[in-house]
Amino acid sequence: MAHLWLENENHKGRYRVKESLRLRKKDARDTEIAERYVPGEKIEVIAGGFELSRSAIFKIVKARDVSNRRALSAEAIQVRDGEICRRYKAGEPARDIGKIFGLDRCHVLKIIRNRKARKRI
């Protein structure tokens, strides 16, 4: 933290002053983090680049009111789930479908079960 030395006839001492430069750098850093988060860059990559923890990245993103990039509308979920069922019926493994949609195999199978998709032969 920067310190300012004051020496005059009325007062001698050391006072802390706000570092506006440091605050501006932090603001610019936080803006860049939010800009990298929105398109889908992995949290681990962002955190590693700034030498921060995952939780610090989430706090910064939350403070900037960035919407959850994974949040989908009900309509988008219906389309996604329909595509998952179509691919599963076509014979594609649940593991591969999960990789495409960013889900694990168990979640893919749960979607298929909930949509009552017929089992493939």
Beta strands, then each sheet from edge to edge (+ up, - down):
strand 1: 3-7
strand 2: 12-16
sheet 1: 1+ 2-
end
